[in-house]
């Protein structure tokens, strides 16, 4: 008999807590982004789903995707 998968519940004091849910953001060329290290920037190009070239004012930098430090504005 097959059972349907249920969402696992975690006890508050358990050392085996669930990891944070990863939100995959969709970036577009020309969109403004904020990076925790580099600050505000604009997406210059996107290389598939693996990286984005972002201009932060001091030249473009390649940022691997998905990047938890970068958010779209």
KEPAMAR-6998 format. One record per residue: chain; residue number from 1; x, y, z of N, C-alpha, C, O, CB in turn. Coordinates in Angstrom, 3 decimals, decimal comma, always signed. Each point is the difference from the previous one (the first is absolute). Glycine has a CB too. Layout:
N
+---+-----+----------+----------+----------+----------+----------+----------+----------+----------+----------+----------+----------+----------+----------+----------+----------+
| c |   k |       nu |       nv |       nw |      cau |      cav |      caw |       cu |       cv |       cw |       ou |       ov |       ow |      cbu |      cbv |      cbw |
+---+-----+----------+----------+----------+----------+----------+----------+----------+----------+----------+----------+----------+----------+----------+----------+----------+
| A | NUM |        X |        Y |        Z |        X |        Y |        Z |        X |        Y |        Z |        X |        Y |        Z |        X |        Y |        Z |
...
+---+-----+----------+----------+----------+----------+----------+----------+----------+----------+----------+----------+----------+----------+----------+----------+----------+
% end
This chain:
73
+---+-----+----------+----------+----------+----------+----------+----------+----------+----------+----------+----------+----------+----------+----------+----------+----------+
| c |   k |       nu |       nv |       nw |      cau |      cav |      caw |       cu |       cv |       cw |       ou |       ov |       ow |      cbu |      cbv |      cbw |
+---+-----+----------+----------+----------+----------+----------+----------+----------+----------+----------+----------+----------+----------+----------+----------+----------+
| A |   1 |   +0,847 |   -1,169 |   +0,000 |   -0,847 |   +1,169 |   +0,000 |   +0,901 |   +1,242 |   +0,000 |   +0,851 |   +0,151 |   +0,876 |   -2,720 |   -1,401 |   +0,350 |
| A |   2 |   +1,684 |   +2,106 |   -2,177 |   +0,819 |   +1,202 |   -0,118 |   -0,628 |   +1,142 |   +0,796 |   -1,219 |   +0,175 |   +0,011 |   +2,015 |   -0,915 |   -2,290 |
| A |   3 |   +0,046 |   +1,493 |   +2,929 |   -0,482 |   +1,169 |   +0,729 |   +0,486 |   +1,251 |   -0,698 |   +1,043 |   -0,010 |   -0,655 |   -1,059 |   -1,264 |   +2,826 |
| A |   4 |   -0,723 |   +2,332 |   -2,035 |   +0,406 |   +1,260 |   -0,620 |   +1,073 |   +0,663 |   +0,865 |   -0,057 |   -0,074 |   +1,228 |   -2,241 |   +0,361 |   -2,281 |
| A |   5 |   +3,269 |   +0,356 |   +0,419 |   +1,057 |   +0,652 |   +0,791 |   -0,567 |   +1,190 |   +0,767 |   -0,763 |   +0,804 |   -0,536 |   +2,494 |   -1,533 |   -1,145 |
| A |   6 |   -1,341 |   +0,817 |   +2,930 |   -0,434 |   +1,109 |   +0,844 |   +1,178 |   +0,913 |   +0,273 |   +1,154 |   -0,425 |   -0,057 |   -2,943 |   -1,000 |   +1,107 |
| A |   7 |   +1,496 |   +2,666 |   -0,757 |   +1,049 |   +0,933 |   +0,370 |   +0,497 |   -0,378 |   +1,389 |   -0,785 |   -0,170 |   +0,933 |   -0,220 |   +2,024 |   -2,363 |
| A |   8 |   +2,315 |   -1,981 |   +1,549 |   +0,600 |   -0,422 |   +1,256 |   -0,091 |   +1,118 |   +1,037 |   +0,297 |   +1,159 |   -0,290 |   +1,258 |   -2,692 |   -0,961 |
| A |   9 |   -1,968 |   +1,167 |   +2,458 |   -0,067 |   +0,966 |   +1,089 |   +1,266 |   -0,120 |   +0,833 |   +0,501 |   -1,103 |   +0,218 |   -3,034 |   +1,001 |   -0,174 |
| A |  10 |   +3,049 |   +1,226 |   +0,419 |   +1,219 |   +0,030 |   +0,791 |   -0,301 |   +0,571 |   +1,376 |   -0,712 |   +0,996 |   +0,134 |   +2,109 |   -0,744 |   -2,215 |
| A |  11 |   -0,848 |   -0,894 |   +3,091 |   -0,145 |   +0,485 |   +1,360 |   +0,901 |   +1,217 |   +0,180 |   +1,087 |   +0,054 |   -0,576 |   -1,644 |   -2,383 |   +1,430 |
| A |  12 |   +0,125 |   +3,291 |   -0,074 |   +0,733 |   +1,256 |   +0,158 |   +1,401 |   -0,189 |   +0,550 |   +0,903 |   +0,755 |   -0,361 |   -3,066 |   +0,354 |   +0,708 |
| A |  13 |   +2,372 |   -2,099 |   +0,522 |   +1,319 |   -0,186 |   +0,591 |   +0,827 |   -1,072 |   -0,711 |   +1,075 |   -0,366 |   +0,474 |   -2,046 |   +1,081 |   +1,690 |
| A |  14 |   +0,486 |   -1,212 |   -3,281 |   +0,706 |   -1,043 |   -0,732 |   +1,248 |   +0,564 |   -0,679 |   -0,047 |   +1,091 |   -0,569 |   -2,127 |   -2,299 |   +0,210 |
| A |  15 |   +3,298 |   +0,471 |   +0,413 |   +1,199 |   +0,470 |   -0,702 |   -0,084 |   -0,233 |   -1,506 |   +0,879 |   +0,438 |   -0,742 |   +0,439 |   -0,898 |   +2,805 |
| A |  16 |   -2,350 |   -0,215 |   -2,516 |   -0,166 |   -0,314 |   -1,418 |   -1,094 |   +0,869 |   -0,616 |   -1,006 |   -0,514 |   -0,489 |   +1,767 |   -1,847 |   +0,917 |
| A |  17 |   -0,564 |   +3,647 |   -0,402 |   -0,991 |   +0,926 |   -0,532 |   +0,006 |   -0,013 |   -1,527 |   +1,012 |   -0,308 |   -0,630 |   -0,757 |   +1,738 |   +2,676 |
| A |  18 |   -1,378 |   -1,097 |   -2,610 |   -0,114 |   +0,080 |   -1,451 |   +0,807 |   +1,183 |   -0,506 |   +0,077 |   +1,037 |   +0,659 |   -2,363 |   -2,096 |   -0,587 |
| A |  19 |   +2,887 |   +0,902 |   -1,242 |   +0,748 |   +1,091 |   -0,606 |   -0,939 |   +1,061 |   -0,530 |   -1,187 |   -0,264 |   -0,191 |   +3,021 |   -1,315 |   -0,397 |
| A |  20 |   -1,326 |   +2,764 |   +0,350 |   -0,864 |   +1,061 |   -0,529 |   -0,438 |   -0,331 |   -1,418 |   +0,741 |   -0,615 |   -0,767 |   +0,422 |   +2,306 |   +2,213 |
| A |  21 |   -2,374 |   -1,276 |   -1,779 |   -0,499 |   -0,234 |   -1,344 |   +0,709 |   +0,934 |   -0,964 |   +0,106 |   +1,201 |   +0,249 |   -2,346 |   -1,937 |   +0,647 |
| A |  22 |   +2,722 |   +0,183 |   -1,989 |   +0,716 |   +0,787 |   -1,000 |   -1,012 |   +0,549 |   -0,991 |   -0,787 |   -0,743 |   -0,587 |   +2,887 |   -0,657 |   +0,852 |
| A |  23 |   -2,065 |   +2,702 |   -0,437 |   -0,898 |   +0,652 |   -0,947 |   +0,805 |   +0,325 |   -1,241 |   +0,944 |   +0,788 |   +0,050 |   -2,402 |   +0,175 |   +1,799 |
| A |  24 |   +1,083 |   -1,570 |   -2,959 |   +0,690 |   +0,258 |   -1,257 |   -0,577 |   +1,261 |   -0,630 |   -1,146 |   +0,017 |   -0,450 |   +1,598 |   -2,489 |   +0,113 |
| A |  25 |   +0,358 |   +3,526 |   +0,312 |   -0,455 |   +1,238 |   -0,615 |   +0,291 |   -0,037 |   -1,489 |   +0,974 |   -0,611 |   -0,440 |   -0,592 |   +1,871 |   +2,586 |
| A |  26 |   -1,226 |   -0,609 |   -2,906 |   +0,191 |   +0,100 |   -1,438 |   +0,547 |   +1,389 |   -0,277 |   -0,633 |   +1,008 |   +0,316 |   -1,248 |   -2,664 |   -0,827 |
| A |  27 |   +3,078 |   +1,694 |   -0,091 |   +0,643 |   +1,274 |   -0,295 |   -0,127 |   +0,296 |   -1,488 |   +0,042 |   -0,913 |   -0,824 |   +1,572 |   +0,601 |   +2,743 |
| A |  28 |   -1,771 |   +1,593 |   -2,264 |   -0,096 |   +0,439 |   -1,378 |   +1,104 |   +0,998 |   -0,297 |   +0,458 |   +0,714 |   +0,892 |   -2,940 |   -1,099 |   -0,878 |
| A |  29 |   +2,907 |   +0,433 |   -1,263 |   +1,030 |   +0,961 |   -0,413 |   -0,556 |   +1,412 |   +0,191 |   -1,120 |   +0,298 |   -0,416 |   +2,115 |   -1,946 |   -1,273 |
| A |  30 |   -0,211 |   +2,498 |   +2,313 |   -0,404 |   +1,378 |   +0,259 |   -0,651 |   +0,206 |   +1,353 |   -0,252 |   +1,139 |   +0,393 |   -0,031 |   -0,893 |   -2,806 |
| A |  31 |   +0,006 |   -1,315 |   +3,129 |   -0,656 |   +0,119 |   +1,305 |   +0,987 |   +0,464 |   +1,060 |   +1,189 |   -0,311 |   -0,071 |   -2,804 |   -1,492 |   -0,576 |
| A |  32 |   +1,124 |   +2,539 |   +1,620 |   +0,819 |   +0,455 |   +1,117 |   +0,038 |   -1,101 |   +1,056 |   -1,007 |   -0,662 |   +0,255 |   +0,418 |   +3,097 |   -0,711 |
| A |  33 |   +1,750 |   -2,624 |   +1,064 |   +0,175 |   -1,001 |   +1,046 |   +0,780 |   +0,605 |   +1,155 |   +0,689 |   +1,009 |   -0,153 |   -0,749 |   -2,868 |   -1,550 |
| A |  34 |   -0,058 |   +1,232 |   +2,845 |   +0,765 |   +0,382 |   +1,182 |   +0,787 |   -1,222 |   +0,454 |   -0,557 |   -1,087 |   +0,154 |   -1,165 |   +2,846 |   +0,539 |
| A |  35 |   +3,029 |   -1,573 |   -0,480 |   +0,880 |   -1,082 |   +0,446 |   +0,537 |   +0,375 |   +1,363 |   +0,351 |   +1,156 |   +0,237 |   +0,279 |   -1,789 |   -2,615 |
| A |  36 |   -0,562 |   -0,342 |   +3,284 |   +0,451 |   +0,270 |   +1,371 |   +1,428 |   +0,520 |   +0,064 |   +0,319 |   +0,796 |   +0,883 |   -1,858 |   -2,568 |   -0,115 |
| A |  37 |   +2,415 |   +1,343 |   -1,686 |   +1,404 |   +0,410 |   +0,023 |   +0,257 |   +1,195 |   -0,907 |   +0,675 |   +0,946 |   +0,405 |   -0,039 |   -3,299 |   +0,091 |
| A |  38 |   -1,167 |   +2,324 |   -1,730 |   +0,331 |   +1,010 |   -1,003 |   -0,969 |   +1,179 |   -0,038 |   +0,343 |   +1,034 |   -0,573 |   +0,671 |   -2,849 |   -0,736 |
| A |  39 |   -2,190 |   +1,711 |   +1,884 |   -0,957 |   +1,094 |   +0,011 |   -0,977 |   -0,068 |   -1,164 |   -0,373 |   -1,081 |   -0,455 |   +2,078 |   +2,462 |   +1,594 |
| A |  40 |   -2,120 |   -0,190 |   -1,618 |   -0,985 |   +0,102 |   -1,081 |   +0,664 |   -0,204 |   -1,347 |   +1,138 |   +0,418 |   -0,212 |   -2,511 |   +1,146 |   +1,595 |
| A |  41 |   +0,657 |   -2,210 |   -2,291 |   +0,541 |   -0,227 |   -1,328 |   -1,101 |   -0,237 |   -1,012 |   -1,181 |   -0,047 |   +0,342 |   +3,233 |   -0,887 |   +0,684 |
| A |  42 |   -1,644 |   +0,783 |   -2,288 |   -0,935 |   -0,259 |   -1,094 |   +0,504 |   -1,206 |   -0,779 |   +1,190 |   -0,096 |   -0,301 |   -1,846 |   +2,552 |   +0,147 |
| A |  43 |   -0,247 |   -3,375 |   -0,172 |   +0,368 |   -1,205 |   -0,734 |   +0,302 |   +0,361 |   -1,448 |   -0,823 |   +0,601 |   -0,690 |   -0,606 |   -2,023 |   +2,213 |
| A |  44 |   +2,640 |   +1,041 |   -1,976 |   +0,451 |   +0,280 |   -1,360 |   -0,342 |   -1,164 |   -0,921 |   -0,494 |   +0,210 |   -1,108 |   +2,350 |   +1,229 |   +2,004 |
| A |  45 |   -1,593 |   -2,677 |   -0,443 |   -0,321 |   -1,178 |   -0,798 |   -0,202 |   -1,194 |   +0,913 |   +0,436 |   -0,010 |   +1,151 |   +0,875 |   +0,915 |   -3,094 |
| A |  46 |   -1,986 |   -1,916 |   +1,399 |   -0,253 |   -1,227 |   +0,736 |   +0,489 |   -1,165 |   -0,839 |   -0,337 |   -0,104 |   -1,180 |   -1,661 |   +1,116 |   +2,369 |
| A |  47 |   +2,797 |   -1,895 |   -0,583 |   +0,525 |   -1,171 |   -0,684 |   -0,816 |   -1,217 |   +0,445 |   +0,378 |   -0,697 |   +0,941 |   +1,964 |   +1,717 |   -1,086 |
| A |  48 |   -3,450 |   -1,266 |   -0,533 |   -0,862 |   -1,136 |   +0,331 |   -0,541 |   +0,110 |   +1,407 |   -0,514 |   +1,043 |   +0,401 |   +1,810 |   -2,461 |   -1,967 |
| A |  49 |   -1,175 |   +0,329 |   +2,315 |   -0,447 |   +0,000 |   +1,394 |   +1,176 |   -0,105 |   +0,960 |   -0,184 |   -0,240 |   +1,193 |   -1,967 |   -0,804 |   -1,908 |
| A |  50 |   +3,377 |   +1,226 |   +0,183 |   +1,183 |   -0,218 |   +0,834 |   +0,621 |   +1,261 |   +0,550 |   +0,531 |   -0,022 |   +1,110 |   -0,132 |   -1,968 |   -2,433 |
| A |  51 |   -0,443 |   +3,110 |   +0,581 |   +0,626 |   +1,219 |   +0,503 |   -0,604 |   +1,232 |   -0,664 |   -0,654 |   -0,072 |   -1,041 |   +2,772 |   -1,199 |   +1,471 |
| A |  52 |   -1,871 |   +2,398 |   +0,216 |   -0,444 |   +1,284 |   -0,526 |   +1,161 |   +0,972 |   +0,085 |   +0,788 |   -0,043 |   +0,944 |   -3,190 |   -0,391 |   -0,252 |
| A |  53 |   +2,507 |   +1,308 |   -1,678 |   +1,009 |   +1,048 |   +0,014 |   -0,697 |   +1,268 |   +0,469 |   -0,945 |   +0,477 |   -0,628 |   +2,315 |   -1,553 |   -1,257 |
| A |  54 |   -0,884 |   +1,616 |   +3,007 |   -0,646 |   +1,140 |   +0,636 |   +0,996 |   +1,147 |   +0,103 |   +1,138 |   -0,191 |   +0,427 |   -2,682 |   -1,336 |   +0,870 |
| A |  55 |   +1,103 |   +2,733 |   -1,696 |   +0,831 |   +1,193 |   +0,089 |   -0,335 |   +0,723 |   +1,302 |   -1,115 |   +0,489 |   +0,182 |   +1,235 |   -0,278 |   -2,720 |
| A |  56 |   +0,860 |   -0,151 |   +3,440 |   -0,182 |   +0,663 |   +1,283 |   +0,626 |   +1,390 |   +0,027 |   +0,151 |   +0,583 |   +1,074 |   -0,190 |   -2,819 |   +0,003 |
| A |  57 |   +0,404 |   +2,776 |   -2,229 |   +0,578 |   +1,333 |   -0,077 |   +1,509 |   -0,015 |   -0,160 |   +0,558 |   +0,912 |   -0,610 |   -2,429 |   -0,117 |   +1,991 |
| A |  58 |   +2,540 |   -1,795 |   -0,857 |   +1,452 |   -0,095 |   -0,135 |   +0,385 |   -1,095 |   -0,992 |   +1,096 |   -0,555 |   +0,076 |   -0,833 |   +1,378 |   +2,281 |
| A |  59 |   -1,151 |   -1,124 |   -3,271 |   +0,244 |   -1,031 |   -0,997 |   -0,898 |   -1,205 |   +0,236 |   -0,452 |   -0,237 |   +1,121 |   +2,816 |   +1,020 |   -1,340 |
| A |  60 |   -2,617 |   -1,533 |   -0,828 |   -0,889 |   -1,161 |   +0,146 |   +0,656 |   -1,151 |   +0,757 |   +1,208 |   -0,220 |   -0,089 |   -2,308 |   +0,885 |   -2,035 |
| A |  61 |   +0,284 |   -1,379 |   +2,860 |   +0,458 |   -1,174 |   +0,748 |   -0,916 |   -1,166 |   -0,351 |   -1,202 |   +0,177 |   -0,194 |   +2,126 |   +1,258 |   +2,097 |
| A |  62 |   -0,336 |   -2,641 |   -1,982 |   -0,775 |   -1,209 |   -0,247 |   -0,471 |   -0,553 |   +1,337 |   +0,808 |   -0,282 |   +0,885 |   +0,499 |   -0,224 |   -3,003 |
| A |  63 |   -2,611 |   +0,354 |   +2,257 |   -0,606 |   -0,509 |   +1,223 |   -0,632 |   -1,358 |   -0,319 |   -0,860 |   -0,083 |   -0,876 |   +0,428 |   +2,449 |   +1,770 |
| A |  64 |   +0,848 |   -3,437 |   -0,193 |   -0,621 |   -1,310 |   -0,248 |   -1,446 |   -0,009 |   +0,498 |   -0,317 |   +0,596 |   +1,030 |   +2,574 |   -1,716 |   -0,837 |
| A |  65 |   -3,118 |   +0,444 |   -0,931 |   -1,401 |   -0,106 |   +0,372 |   -0,319 |   -1,413 |   +0,423 |   +0,584 |   -0,930 |   -0,554 |   -1,168 |   +2,771 |   -1,020 |
| A |  66 |   -0,295 |   -2,056 |   +2,509 |   -0,694 |   +0,983 |   +0,814 |   +0,928 |   +0,582 |   +1,070 |   +0,888 |   -0,685 |   +0,508 |   -3,048 |   -0,526 |   -0,927 |
| A |  67 |   +1,942 |   +2,468 |   +0,744 |   +0,849 |   +0,699 |   +0,957 |   -0,879 |   +0,490 |   +1,150 |   -0,879 |   +0,836 |   -0,206 |   +2,521 |   -0,133 |   -1,622 |
| A |  68 |   -1,413 |   -1,211 |   +3,016 |   -0,808 |   +0,391 |   +1,150 |   +0,289 |   +1,424 |   +0,461 |   -0,808 |   +0,593 |   +0,713 |   +0,754 |   -2,976 |   -0,033 |
| A |  69 |   +1,206 |   +2,942 |   -1,082 |   +0,368 |   +1,358 |   +0,403 |   -0,576 |   +1,059 |   -0,928 |   +0,093 |   +1,188 |   +0,308 |   +1,987 |   -2,111 |   +0,669 |
| A |  70 |   -2,674 |   +0,533 |   -2,110 |   -0,492 |   +0,971 |   -0,971 |   -1,517 |   -0,100 |   -0,108 |   -0,563 |   -1,088 |   -0,112 |   +2,737 |   +0,966 |   -1,160 |
| A |  71 |   -2,822 |   +1,289 |   +1,309 |   -1,456 |   +0,050 |   -0,128 |   -0,370 |   +0,996 |   -1,088 |   +0,657 |   +1,025 |   -0,180 |   -0,956 |   -1,636 |   +2,618 |
| A |  72 |   -0,758 |   +0,289 |   -3,151 |   -0,519 |   +0,907 |   -1,031 |   -0,816 |   +1,100 |   +0,663 |   -0,682 |   -0,230 |   +0,998 |   +0,633 |   -1,641 |   -2,705 |
| A |  73 |   +0,128 |   +3,053 |   +1,145 |   -0,750 |   +1,138 |   +0,553 |   -1,209 |   +0,308 |   -0,853 |   -0,753 |   +0,924 |   +0,307 |   +2,853 |   +0,011 |   +0,655 |
+---+-----+----------+----------+----------+----------+----------+----------+----------+----------+----------+----------+----------+----------+----------+----------+----------+
% end
